[in-house]
Amino acid sequence: MNKIAIVFHSGYGHTAKVAEHVQKGAASTGATVDLLAIDAEGNLPDAAWETIKAADGVIFGSPTYMGNVSWQFKKFADASSKPWYGMEWKGKIAAGFTNSATLNGDKGSTIAYLALFAAQHKMLWTGTGMHPSNAKASTRDDLNNLGGYQGLLVTSPSDAGVAEMIPGDLKTAEAFGVNVAEVVKSVKG
């Protein structure tokens, strides 16, 4: 059975909800999926590092703050220098997602950072695996309405609570989780 770790930081709960939907999608394929939350101080429990090391695939998630990952996620990334030095994550499938309050919100720079981070660890990056919903009849509830190819993009309006997140974005998160799990399965067997 393939193992996937979802390593994420969530400032207000929205990104955690996305992580849960990514987990739901990936788990629906039969994969074992662990949610590993980076805390408010930018730390992971010690056992989480072993979970990442044992995973076949790792999905990184962070809100987009000021055009990039949160400082808490960056602290985690910086703390990964020991696994980087030992190339412990080499060959693992990697993917990423982000969430911000506006439709664009410079999410692309966050996804680019996550892909670069994975490349530094010699991981193999995969994207969303889906075309965008970009016809005139498309709505925010359609799959991949925000048009992410490199990574999953989600929008949570600044005045929306976690329960008010866009259903289409959460359905897209589940489809993204399925795609990553299928890529892991095709590469790892």
MITI-510973 format. One line per 10 residues: number of its first residue (from 1); for each residue x, y, z of N, C-alpha, C. Coordinates in steps of 0.1 Angstrom, whole numbers, plus 5000, padded with zeros to 4 digits. Atoms other than C-alpha are relative to their C-alpha. Layout:
<recs>
NUM> X Y Z X Y Z X Y Z; ...
</recs>
This chain:
<recs>
1> 5008 4988 5000 5000 5000 5000 5009 5012 5000; 4992 4988 5001 5013 5034 4991 4997 5010 5011; 5001 4991 4989 5019 5060 5018 5002 5014 4995; 4999 4986 5004 5013 5097 5013 4999 5008 5013; 5000 4990 4989 5021 5125 5038 4996 5013 4995; 5004 4986 5004 5004 5159 5036 5005 5009 5011; 4993 4991 4991 5026 5185 5053 4995 5014 4997; 5006 4987 5003 5008 5218 5057 5000 5009 5012; 5003 4990 4989 5004 5250 5077 4987 5006 4997; 5013 4993 5002 4970 5266 5082 4999 5011 5011
11> 5001 4989 4991 4967 5300 5098 4986 5002 5006; 5014 4997 4996 4929 5302 5101 4991 4988 4999; 5009 5012 5002 4916 5267 5093 4996 4997 4986; 5004 5003 5014 4909 5271 5056 5010 4990 4993; 4991 5008 5007 4941 5255 5044 5000 4986 5007; 5002 5014 4993 4936 5226 5070 4988 4993 4993; 5012 5007 5006 4901 5220 5054 5004 4995 4986; 4995 5004 5013 4918 5219 5020 5008 4987 5001; 4992 5012 4997 4943 5194 5034 4991 4987 5002; 5010 5011 4997 4914 5172 5047 4994 4995 4987
21> 5006 5005 5012 4898 5171 5013 5010 4994 4990; 4989 5007 5007 4931 5163 4996 5002 4986 5005; 4998 5013 4993 4935 5135 5021 4988 4991 4996; 5012 5008 5003 4899 5123 5014 5002 4994 4986; 4999 5004 5013 4906 5121 4977 5011 4989 4998; 4989 5009 5001 4940 5104 4980 4996 4986 5007; 5004 5012 4992 4926 5079 5006 4990 4991 4992; 5010 5007 5008 4898 5070 4982 5006 4990 4990; 4993 5009 5010 4924 5052 4960 5006 4988 5007; 4994 5011 4992 4935 5029 4989 5013 5004 5006
31> 4988 4996 4994 4965 5049 4998 4998 5003 5015; 5000 4995 4986 4974 5055 5035 5005 5014 5000; 4997 4985 5001 4974 5093 5040 5000 5006 5014; 4998 4993 4987 4988 5111 5070 5000 5015 4999; 5000 4986 4999 4980 5147 5078 5010 5005 5010; 4989 4995 4991 5010 5165 5093 4999 5015 5001; 5002 4986 4998 5001 5199 5106 5013 5007 5006; 4989 4992 4994 5029 5225 5111 4993 5010 5010; 5007 4992 4990 5020 5243 5143 5002 5015 4998; 4999 4985 5001 5017 5281 5149 5014 5005 5002
41> 4986 4996 4998 5053 5282 5159 5009 4995 4988; 4993 5005 5011 5064 5265 5126 5007 4987 5002; 4994 5013 4997 5072 5231 5141 4991 4989 4997; 5006 5013 5002 5064 5195 5133 5004 4992 5012; 4996 5010 4990 5063 5168 5159 5012 4991 4995; 4988 5008 5005 5095 5147 5158 4995 4988 4992; 5005 5012 5007 5075 5116 5147 4996 5003 4985; 5005 4996 5014 5062 5136 5116 5012 4999 4990; 4988 5001 5009 5098 5137 5102 5002 4985 4995; 4999 5014 5004 5098 5099 5102 4989 4996 4991
51> 5011 5003 5009 5064 5097 5086 5003 5005 4986; 4996 4995 5014 5077 5119 5057 5010 4991 4994; 4989 5009 5005 5108 5097 5054 4994 4987 4995; 5006 5013 5004 5086 5066 5051 4990 5001 4989; 5010 4998 5010 5062 5081 5026 5005 4998 4986; 4997 5001 5014 5061 5074 4989 4998 5013 4993; 5004 4987 5005 5046 5108 4982 4998 5010 5011; 5002 4989 4990 5045 5141 5000 4993 5012 4993; 5007 4988 5005 5020 5169 4994 5002 5011 5010; 4997 4988 4992 5030 5203 5007 4989 5010 4998
61> 5010 4990 5000 5004 5229 5016 5003 5012 5009; 4999 4988 4992 5005 5265 5028 4991 5011 4994; 5007 4988 5005 4984 5296 5026 5010 5009 4993; 4992 4990 5006 4997 5323 5004 4999 5013 5008; 5000 4987 4993 5007 5353 5026 5011 5008 4994; 4991 4990 5006 5023 5383 5010 5008 4994 4989; 4994 5005 5012 5030 5364 4978 5009 4987 5002; 4992 5013 4999 5046 5332 4992 4995 4992 5012; 5005 5008 4988 5043 5305 5019 5001 5007 5013; 4999 4994 4986 5037 5314 5055 5013 4998 5006
71> 4987 5001 4994 5067 5319 5077 5001 4987 5007; 4999 5013 4993 5057 5288 5096 5004 4989 4990; 4996 5010 5010 5059 5267 5064 5015 5002 4997; 4985 4997 5003 5093 5284 5056 5009 4995 5011; 4992 5005 4989 5106 5275 5090 5001 4984 4999; 4999 5015 5003 5097 5238 5083 5009 4997 4989; 4991 5003 5012 5114 5240 5049 5014 5002 5004; 4986 4997 4996 5145 5255 5065 5005 4989 5009; 4996 5010 4991 5145 5228 5091 5002 4986 4993; 4999 5013 5008 5144 5201 5064 5015 4999 4994
81> 4987 5001 5006 5181 5207 5057 5007 4987 5004; 4994 5013 4997 5191 5175 5075 4995 4989 4991; 5004 5009 5010 5169 5153 5053 5005 5003 4986; 4994 4995 5013 5181 5174 5023 5014 4995 4999; 4986 5004 5000 5217 5167 5032 5002 4985 4997; 4999 5014 5002 5211 5130 5034 4992 4994 4988; 5009 5003 5012 5188 5130 5003 4989 4990 5004; 5010 5009 4995 5162 5112 5024 4987 5000 4992; 5013 4999 5007 5133 5124 5002 5002 4998 4985; 4997 5002 5014 5150 5117 4969 4991 4989 4993
91> 5008 5009 5008 5127 5101 4943 4985 4999 5005; 5014 5000 4996 5095 5107 4963 4992 5009 4991; 5009 4991 5008 5065 5121 4944 4996 5012 5009; 5003 4988 4992 5058 5157 4955 4989 5007 4992; 5010 4992 5006 5029 5180 4949 4997 5011 5010; 5003 4989 4991 5015 5212 4964 4987 5007 4998; 5013 4992 5001 4985 5234 4972 5002 5012 5008; 5001 4987 4992 4978 5269 4984 4986 5006 5000; 5013 4994 4998 4949 5290 4995 5003 5015 5003; 4999 4986 4996 4945 5328 4996 4986 5006 4998
101> 5013 4993 4999 4917 5353 4999 4995 5005 4986; 5005 4995 5013 4916 5365 4963 5002 4990 4989; 4999 5010 5010 4912 5347 4930 5014 4997 4995; 4986 5002 5004 4948 5353 4920 5008 5000 5012; 4993 5000 4987 4964 5364 4952 5015 4996 4999; 4986 5004 5001 4999 5356 4938 5002 4986 5004; 4998 5015 4997 4993 5319 4944 5011 4993 4992; 4990 5006 5009 5016 5311 4915 5014 5000 5006; 4987 4999 4994 5046 5322 4934 5002 4990 5012; 5000 5010 4989 5037 5299 4964 5002 4986 4994
111> 4998 5013 5006 5033 5269 4941 5014 4999 4994; 4986 5000 5005 5066 5278 4924 5010 4997 5011; 4991 5002 4988 5083 5279 4958 4999 4985 5004; 5002 5014 4996 5068 5245 4967 5007 4990 4991; 4994 5008 5011 5080 5230 4934 5015 5001 5001; 4985 4999 4999 5115 5244 4939 5005 4993 5012; 4996 5007 4987 5116 5231 4975 5001 4985 4997; 5000 5014 5003 5107 5197 4962 5012 4996 4991; 4988 5003 5008 5134 5199 4935 5013 5000 5007; 4988 5000 4991 5160 5208 4961 5002 4987 5007
121> 5000 5013 4993 5151 5175 4978 5001 4989 4990; 4999 5010 5011 5154 5157 4944 4987 4992 5000; 5013 5007 5001 5117 5148 4946 4994 5002 4985; 5006 4999 5013 5095 5143 4915 4987 5007 5001; 5012 4992 4998 5068 5169 4911 4989 4996 4990; 5012 5002 5008 5033 5163 4898 4990 5012 5003; 5010 4989 4999 5006 5189 4892 4986 4995 5003; 5014 5003 4997 4968 5188 4894 4995 4988 4991; 5005 5011 5009 4963 5164 4864 4987 5003 4994; 5013 4997 5006 4933 5183 4852 5000 5013 4993
131> 5002 4987 5007 4923 5210 4827 4992 5009 5008; 5009 4990 4993 4907 5242 4840 4986 5000 4994; 5014 4997 5005 4870 5249 4837 5000 5014 4996; 4998 4987 5005 4873 5279 4815 4990 5004 4989; 5010 4997 5010 4842 5280 4793 4991 5011 5006; 5009 4990 4995 4816 5308 4795 4990 4995 5011; 5010 5005 4990 4792 5285 4814 5007 4995 5013; 4993 5004 4988 4819 5276 4840 4996 5008 5012; 5003 4993 4987 4812 5285 4876 5011 4997 5010; 4990 5002 4989 4833 5286 4908 4998 4986 5006
141> 5002 5013 4995 4818 5252 4916 5004 4989 4991; 4994 5010 5010 4834 5235 4886 5014 4996 5005; 4986 5004 4997 4866 5215 4890 5010 5009 4993; 4988 4992 5004 4898 5235 4887 4996 5013 4993; 5005 4987 5005 4879 5268 4881 5011 5010 5000; 4990 4990 4999 4910 5287 4891 5012 4997 4991; 4990 5003 5011 4931 5269 4864 5014 4996 5004; 4986 5004 4996 4960 5254 4884 5004 4987 4992; 4994 5012 5006 4982 5230 4864 5011 4995 5009; 4988 5004 4993 5014 5231 4885 4996 4995 5014
151> 5004 5004 4987 4995 5228 4918 4986 5005 5003; 5014 4997 4997 4961 5231 4935 4999 5014 5005; 5003 4987 4996 4948 5266 4939 4986 5001 5006; 5013 4998 4993 4920 5275 4963 4999 5014 5005; 5003 4986 4996 4903 5308 4972 4991 4999 5012; 5009 4999 4989 4888 5315 5006 4998 5015 5003; 5002 4985 4998 4873 5351 5007 5003 5003 5015; 4995 4996 4987 4887 5370 5036 4990 5001 5011; 5011 5000 4990 4853 5373 5053 4992 4987 5001; 5007 5013 5000 4844 5337 5048 5006 4991 5011
161> 4995 5010 4990 4846 5312 5076 5003 4987 4993; 4997 5013 5005 4858 5276 5071 4988 4993 4994; 5012 5006 5004 4823 5264 5067 4994 5006 4987; 5005 4993 5012 4817 5289 5038 5010 4998 4988; 4991 5001 5011 4845 5277 5016 4993 4995 4987; 5006 5003 5012 4837 5273 4979 5000 4985 4997; 5001 5015 5002 4824 5237 4973 5008 4995 4988; 4992 5005 5012 4840 5235 4938 5015 4999 5003; 4986 5001 4997 4874 5242 4953 5003 4988 5009; 4998 5012 4991 4870 5214 4979 4998 4988 4991
171> 5001 5012 5009 4858 5190 4951 5013 4999 4992; 4988 5000 5007 4889 5201 4932 5012 4994 5008; 4989 5006 4990 4911 5193 4963 4999 4985 5000; 5001 5015 4999 4897 5158 4964 5005 4994 4987; 4995 5005 5013 4903 5153 4926 5016 5001 5000; 4985 4998 4999 4939 5166 4932 5006 4989 5008; 4995 5011 4992 4944 5141 4960 5000 4986 4993; 5001 5012 5008 4932 5113 4937 5011 4999 4990; 4990 5000 5010 4956 5124 4910 5014 4997 5006; 4987 5003 4994 4986 5125 4933 5002 4986 5004
181> 4999 5014 4996 4978 5091 4947 5002 4991 4988; 4998 5008 5012 4975 5077 4912 5014 5001 4994; 4986 4998 5005 5008 5092 4902 5010 4992 5009; 4992 5007 4991 5024 5077 4933 4999 4985 4997; 5002 5014 5003 5009 5043 4925 5006 4996 4987; 4995 5004 5013 5020 5044 4889 5016 5000 5000; 4986 4999 4999 5056 5053 4899 5005 4989 5010; 4995 5009 4990 5060 5032 4930 4994 4986 4999; 5006 5013 5002 5038 5003 4920 4990 4996 5010
</recs>
